[in-house]
């Protein structure tokens, strides 16, 4: 009679699975809560203590860490020395392990959880057992995912065994699972020990969904979510309507959200290909939407909207008059939902705490053969470091627009500049290899609205040519990091063109 050791925290489907094993003449070994639930279901169970001849101890910390368990898992059935040794030690084979681990992930997400509770939810026996079974997969079936119960049963019923290919597949799932589990634990200890860049890095991400394709149709893709609390993010959002999100949808939506989080007053961010085609703030969402829309009424078509207040009827009607891929907001009124749902494909995503911006996470960029890792760019500027370096200082209204423009430029692709007026972007130049070209684009796109506007640049001006062009176009104030060898020349050009200039001392490159 073959033996299966069953000890699971997540018990969905385990009673039915165990009953089917009994029908196939398997003997069940179990322990703790799993043993109780199986016995209560009328299933005959051999307790682990009866196998190990040793009582559970240390509040359950030691129960399966025993040669009678690990010997039964690890000995190779095709190795004569192994077979003789377990026979000599009277160790019986264990042919299947069904196990999933203590709920470390759920524990660290709990409000008010203590360090002691977190430590007690680090599983030791479970990972040791499933890793042992997975190492010896040619002889031992190991299941960590309830989704695999039916697959294993089907093969057992058909052939009385499980194929080597399936055993290998199940073993691979074990090491993915334990790597993820250990990654969560290491991330927790790095956090409490304030280790930003550890020598060995394991980043825990959990599969959320397969995507139809990647950035292009010939690329496959999937979406993974982080294990930390994800309130205020797309991963934590609730899709209320529309078809499934694609790779580019998620990427664009994330870009829009990052921009939106810079603003506290009612704001609408319109994004295309992760870059803004319009940003507007106002006394309410309707005013903010109109300002964002007017920046580029053509490019907003097929774009993504991120809104930091409830979407109501009037705004929904505006949105519904054009083609929009995604609308993200903290809430939608019933009237707004009724209007927006008239289009079956538009994605409506409710994101609670959409203004939350407290994410101590890594910013990652995969490169060939490695991974670039940095902390998030959470700094806007240090207020004490702002310097008016021109003869003319910005007015109160210009200062408000300068800060608005600086927030708008922070998360767009470099080299990037934003021309703004009345808390609305009116001309955006981005992603250029030459900052003057970005300035030219922004001027061109601002058209006749540019007089009396302000400009923000994510990096310094290397030459005075951009300032001359901006002065000629009618820009009256500029905010930029400074730090160029030509700063004095640039400041002189600003004075010559009666432009107020502020240096932040902080740049926001995004490549």
Secondary structure, DSSP 8 states (H G I E B T S, - for coil): -EEEEEEESS-TTHHHHHHHHHHTTEEEEE-HHHHHHHHHTT---EEHHHHHTS--BTTTTBSS-SHHHHHHHHS-TT-HHHHHHHHHTT-----EEEEE---HHHHHHSTT--HHHHHHT--SHHHHHHHHHHHTTTT-EEE--GGGHHHHHHHHHHHSS--HHHHHHHHHHHHHHHHHHHHHHHHHHHHHTT-SS-SS----EEEEEEES-SSSTTS-EEEEEESS--TTSSTT-EEEESS---HHHHHHHHHHHHHHTT--SSEEEEEETTEEEEEEE-SSHHHHHHHHHHH-TTTTTTEEEEESS-B-HHHHHHHHTS-EEEEEES-B-HHHHHHHTTSTT-EEEE-TTTT------EEEEEETTEEEEEE-------GGG-EE-SSS---HHHHHHHHHHHHHHHTS-SS-EEEESSSBEEEEE-S-SSHHHHHHHHHHHHGGG-TT-EEEESS--SSSHHHHHHHHHT--EEEE----TTHHHHHHHHHHTT-EEEE-S------
